[in-house]
């Protein structure tokens, strides 16, 4: 059997990129992004991620003394 694999519409293929950076680096990247599509969507996702992490790690809890 002989087969051939070919992507006919490479611009339509979904891809995932995993990026690990500090919160400071994410904030810097967010400031560098343009406000046009699709950059604004990435900027919004970065904002949501940084805000969620800030809330989670900045949460204060009361303890009984």
RAHUTA-V505847 format. One line per field, one symbol per residue. ss: DSSP state (a for helix, b for strand, c for the rest). phi: phi as a letter, one per 30 degrees, with the letter a starting at -180 (. if undefined). Layout:
BEGIN
ss: ???
phi: ???
END
This chain:
BEGIN
ss: cccccccccaaaccccccccccaaaaaaaaaaccccccaaaaaaaaaaaaaaaaaaaaccccccc
phi: .bbbcbddbedcddbbbcbcbdeddddddeddddccdcedddedddedddddddddccdcbcbdc
END
